[in-house]
Amino acid sequence: MRRCNTILSHWLKVSSILLLLLFAQQAHAQVPVRSYSIKNGKMFITVGKDIPPIALDSFIKKYELADLDLQHFIKNSIPDSLHKLGWTVDVNNKEVVVISKPLFSAADISNPLDKIIFTPNEGGDLVVPANQVHFGANKFKNRPAFAVADSVVTFFLRGQTNAATVKLAGSFTNWQNGALPMSKTDSGWIAYVKLAAGKHLYKFIVDNTWRIDKDNNLVENDGRGNDNSVYFKTNYTFTLNGYANARKVYLAGSFNNWQEKDLLMQRTATGWNLPVYLSEGTHTYRFIADGNWFIDPANPDKLPNEFNDYNSVLRIGNPYIFKLDGFLNAKQVVLLGSFNEWRDNELLMTKTATGWQLPYTLGPGNYEYRLSIDGNLTADEVTKGNLALVIAPNFTFRLKGFDNAKTVCVSGDLNNWNPTSFRMKRVGDEWIFPAHLNKGKHRYKFVVDGKWILDPANKLWEQNEHNTGNSVLWIEEEQ
């Protein structure tokens, strides 16, 4: 699948005849051809004619392409619905269909650094990077997870000793393009890979046949008919000493929505433990031994909860210091926001000589918050709503013109479509807002003096439930 975007890239430079030859070479790929990509100011959709209906449905659902009626076109070659939506049929033969649609005019694409349309990583597979995953725990069948030493993970495939060749492919090898040869042992095959902490997808190639790891309970579908095994390179181990007489001990916390029987801890010689991956930020948790909930007895860091009790706290990363000047006569100031599900009893600020403050660890992201002063919620003076905080911005929204506008905001899935919280700043001849965007697809609109508008500089959009449309952008993973 990852070679499909490469083919499309070459297609823009060579003749269509060479394109068809390259597609023919894909006949022995892992799955039928299907990809969605954005190259040189155009959207491209490529679908092999041999694609199974269920795989086509998954592809359409993943990229929200229902309006194109691809099923009808592949079956009958009638392009009416495509033409009405501005698509061009570039290739339509017995093997493959390629359609395209411009995103910008030729003048608009002269400076790609100013654009906000990005493609997924090459090959079209939207592998979720570590900073987009907040938590993960491995779940292997009747055996521990892969051994790790000095960040090197030992991948192991049990059995298959009669195979001639076995390779390891995954998100860390660019899949087949960089698949790693595995070495045979007396009980299977092994490969050593240095990995960063986070989520990784993988598969084995046994004598040219792709297969998931049957010893791994974590399997994820990529939305295109492929199942991949999931491995988390962990960065923290929860430990509970004692409780030797307990039959089962579970871990629950903010990272797994406090699910009671989801994270079963492993019995050790001195108690219980569970290795996990956790992103940067503040995480609250408790242990559950035979149905009894309690905080971590070895962790003095705790925060109050809604049950007049406490949750243990784990902080990963650097703290951000929230400050409030003045209000020295207040009895209590509480910080609440999107980062703690707006709990108004958890984050009590500390009084200082000049006001109030609270250090709180947050990972990269876009956040909203308020302060409660003696039970009264404060609001931003201009928006009359939540205040905004962006940690580690990596992208800037831009809107040119609208010189006479009083307030311009950006709203979308980055702030749960709040129309006032992410207020843009006037700089030169444009309005800007620096944000942190994870890899993948994002929907948004601008709100100019209360009026919702699409991004006039972005030709990529999709319909919404109000029939007013949302602008769409993709953030690609660095190559």
N, C-alpha and C positions, 0 to 999 in steps of 0.2 A: 504493500500500500504506500510506503514511503517513496517509492520510485515514481508514483503517478505525478506528483508535483514537478519532479525533475523532468519528466516527459513533457509536461505542459510548458515548462520554462524553455526547453529546447524547441518546442513547437513554434515559439515566437521568433525563432532565429533561423529555422530551416524550413524546408518545404513540407506540405501536408503529406506527401508521399512518405517521407522519412518518419513522420508522426505515426502513420498507420503501421509501418514496419516495427516501430518501437512498441506500439500497443500489442502487436502480434507476439512480440517476445514476452509479454506479460502473461501469456496463456498459462504458464506454469507457476504463477505467483501463488501466494498463500490463499488469497480470496479473489473473487471477481473484481474487475476494475470499478472503482467508484471514488470520486474525490471532489471536494469543493475547495477552490483556491482563489486567491486574489493576486494577480501579477500585472505589473505595468499598467495600472489603471483600469483593469478589467476583472470581472468575476468570471470564473470558469467552473463549469460543472461537467464532469466526465463520468459516464456510466456504461459499463459493459452490458451487451445485450443478453449475456448469460447469467445475469444477476438473479438470484432467487427472490421471489416476491417478499419474503419476510425480511431479507437483507435490504431490499430497496425501501421497504416501509420504515425500517430503522434509520436508514440514511436520510430519508425525507423528514422524519421526525426530529432527528438530531439537528439538522440545519434549517428546520421550519420552512420547507419548500412545498408545502401542500398546494399553494396557489398555482404552481407550475403545471400540475397534472402530469407529472413525468410518467406515471404508469400508462396513461392513455397514449402519450407520444411514443414511448418505446414499443408499444404494441401495434399502433396504427400509423405511426410516422406523420400524424396530422399536427402541425406546429401552431395552430391558431392561438391557443392559450399562451404559448411562449411569446409569439410576436406581439400580442396585445400588451404584454408586460415588458416589452423592450429587449427581449432576448433574441440572439441570432444563432441559427443552427450552423455550426462550423463543419462538423463531421457527422454523417449518419449512414453507416454501412451495416453489414451483417454482424460485425463484431462489437462496434462501439458507437456511442453518441457523445459529441462534444458540443456544448452550447456556451455562449458568452454574452456578457452585457457590460457596457462601459460604466465606470464609476465617475469619471471626471472628463472634462473636455481636455484637449491637448494642452491648452494653456495652463490648466490647473495642475498638471502632474509634473511641471518643470522642477518643482522643489518638493520632493517627497518627504523631507524632514518636517514640513509644515502640515502634513496630512495626518489624519487620525484613523485611517483604515490600514490595518495590518493583517497579515496572513498568519494562520497557525504555523507551527514548526513544519519544516519540509516533509512532505508526504501526507499532510492533512490530518494526522492523528493528534488530537488534542490531549497530550499527556499532561496530567495535572502536576505542576511543579510543587516542590516542598512548601513554598510560601503560600500556596493556595489550600493546603491541607493542614488543618489545625491539630489533628490527632489521628493516631493509628496504632493498632496492636496486632501482632501476627497470630494466626490461628492454624497451626499445622496439626495434622492427624497423628495422634499417638507418638509424637516425637517433638523435641524442641526445635526452634527456628534455626536457620543457618548459623553456623559458628562465625564469630567475628573476632578478629585480632588486628589491632592498629588500623582500624577503619577498613580492613580488607575482609570482604564477605566470601565465605566458601559456599558457593551454590552446589547442591548435591541432587542428582537424579538417581533414585533407587532403581536397581535392576537394569534391564535393557542391555545386558552384557553381551548379547549376541549381535548388537548393532555394529555396523562398520564405522560409522561416524555419528557423533552427537555434538551439536552446537548449542550455545546459549545466546538467545537474542532478547532484546528488551529495549525499554526507553533509554537505557544507558549505553546502548550500542548502535543507536539509530536503526534498531531492528535488524533486518537481514543484511543491510549494507555493512555493518560492522560486527556481525555475529562472531562470538568467541568459540574456538574449538575447545571441547571438554576432554579431560583425560580419564581413561578407564581405570577403575580400581577393582578390587575383588567383589564389590557389592554394588557397583554402579559407575557413575561418572561425576567428576568434580571440575569446577572452574573457579578461579580466584578473581574477584572484582573489587576495586576500591570504590566505595560509594559514599556520598554525603548523606547526612541524616535526612530522612523524608520518605516519600512514597515512590516506589519503583515498580514498573510493570515488566513482566518477563514471560518467556516461553522457551521450550526446548525444541530443537529441530533434530529429530531422530531419523537418520537415513532419508533426509529431505522431506520428512513428514512433520508438520508442526503439531505440537501437543502441549497442553497445560500441565502444570505440576499436580499430579493426582494426590500428592501428600499434603497439599496446601488447600485449606478450606476457603481462602479468600480468592474469589474469582470475580472479575469485572468485565462487563461487555462494553466494547468501545463504541457501540451504537451503529456498527456496520456489519454485524454478524460475527465478529471475532470475540472470543473469550480469552482473557489474559489473566495469568496469575499475578497476585499483588504481594509485594514484599515491602515491609516497613523497616528501614534502617533506623533503629531506635537510638534515642539520645538521653533517656532517663529511665531509672528503675525504681518503681514504688516498692518499698520494703516495710513489712510489719513483723517485728520480732515477737516471739511467743505464740499464744493461742494454739498450742499444739493439740489440744483436745477438740478444736473446731473441726467440723466435717467439711465445710466449705467457707471460703472467704472471698468476697467480691470487692471490687473497686468501683466507685461511682463518682461522677463529678460533672462540672460544667462542660467538660470536653466531650462527654457522651450523653448529654442531656439528662444526666442523673438516672440512667437506666439501671435498675437494681440488679439484674442477673445477666448482664452483658459481658462483664470483664471478670472472669474467674481467675483468681490468683493461683500461683503455683506453690505447692508445699516445698519447703527447704529444710535443711538440718536445724535451722534456728528459728524458723517461722514461715513467712510467706513473701513472695515477691511477684512482680509483673513488669517486664521491660516494655516501654511504650515509646512512641514518637510524639513529641509535643512541640508546637510552634512557639515562637516568642509571644510573650504575654503573661497575664495573670490567670491562673487556673485554681479553682476551688474543688475540694474533694473530701470524701469520707470513706471509711472501710465498713464492710458489712459482714459480720461473722455470725453465721447461722441465724440470719434475720435481724441481728442487732446492729444498728448504725452507731458509729462513733468516730471521733476525729483521730488524726494520726498522733499517737502518744509521743512520738519522737520528734514532732515538728511543732515548735512553739508559735509559729506564724499562723494566725487564724483570723477570721472575720465573722461577725454576727450573721445569722440567717433569720429567715421568717418564722422559725419555730422556737424562738427565744433560746437558741443554742448557737453553736459555732460550726463553721466549716474550716478545715485545714486549707492552707494557701501555699501554692508553689508559683514562684515568679521566675520567668526565664527571659533574660534580656535586660536592657537598661530602663530605669524608671523615668517617667515623664512627671514633672512636678506641677500639679495644678495649684494655682495661687488665686487668692481673693484678697484685695486690699481693703482695709477698713472693716466695718461691721464688728467693732470690738465689743459692743454691748450685746451681741447675739449670744445665745446660750448654746446653740448647736448649728453647725453647717454640714450638710451632707452632699456629697458628689454622687450623681447618678447619670447613667448614659447608656448608649447602645452597647458598650463593652461589658456591662454587668446586668443586662436585661432590665435596666431602669429600676433596679431595686433601691428603695429609698431608706433602707435600714442597714446598709452594709458598709458604705465608705464614708466614715465619719472623719471630717477634716480636723486638723490640729491648730489651735490658736497660737499665733506668734505675736511678736511685739507690734507688728504693723498690720496684721490681718489673719488670714487662715491659709493653710496649705496642706497638700497631701501628695506624697510620691506614689505613683501607680504605674506599674509596668505594662506597656502596650507594644504589640508588634506592629509592623507596617500595615497601614489601613486608613480608612476614612471613618471618622467617628462623630457622633453627636452627643452633646451632654448638657446638663443643667445643674444648677446649685439650688439646694433647698435650705433657706435661712429661717430657722425656727418654724419650719413647716410651710413656709411660703416659697414657691418656685420662682426663681429669677428667669428672665428671658432676655435674649439679645435685643438691644434697644431699637435696631432697625427692623429686623424680621419679626419681632414679637414672638419668637419661637426659640428653638434649640440653638446652641452655639456649636460651631464646627471645629474639628481638630483633625488634621491630616498628618500622619506619621510616615516619613520616608516617601514623599511624593516622587512619582516616576513618569508622570504624564501631565500635560497642560491642556485643558479645554480652552478654546479660543473662539470668540465671536466678534467679527469686525463690524464697524459701523454702530448704529443705534446711539449716536452721540447725545441725543436728548433724553435717553432713558434715565430714570432715577435709580432703579434697582434691576440688576440682571442676575439670575441664579441658574445654576445647572442642576437638573433633577433627573434621577434615573435609578437603576438598580444599585448604584453605588451608595445611595442614601435612602433607599426604600421609597423613592419617588416623593420625598419631602420637597415642596415647591419653594421653600424659603431658607432652608438651613445652610446651603452651600452658595453663598453670595459671591459673585464674581467681582473682580477689581478692575477699574478702568486704568489701562496703561497705553499711552499713545492713542492709536486709532482703533483699539480693540479692548474687549473685555476678556479677562483671563481668570482661570481657577486651577491651581496645581492640585492634582489628586494622585492617589495611589491605586493603580489598576492591576489586578491579577491577570494572568494570561487567559485568553479566551474571548468570548463574546460579551459585549456590554450594550445595553439599550439606554438611551438618554434623550432629553429635550432641553431647550433653554426656556426660561420663564422671564419675559421682558415686561416689567411693570404689570405683572399678573397674567400676561398673555403667553400661552404655551406655543412655542414654534419649533419646527424642525431645524437642524443645523444647516444653514444655506450653503456651507462649504463642503458638505458631506452628502454625496448622492446615494449612499447606501442607507436604505430605510426598510422598515417592514410595517405591516398594518397592525393595529392594536384593537382592543375591544371597544374603543370609542370611535373607530374609523377615522382617527386623526393622525395615525402613524407615529412611529418612534424612530429616531436616528439610531443607527447600529454601527459599532466599530469593533474591530478585532485587535487584540494585542498579541503579537507573536512572541514566541520564545526565542531568546538570543541564540544565534547559530554559532 
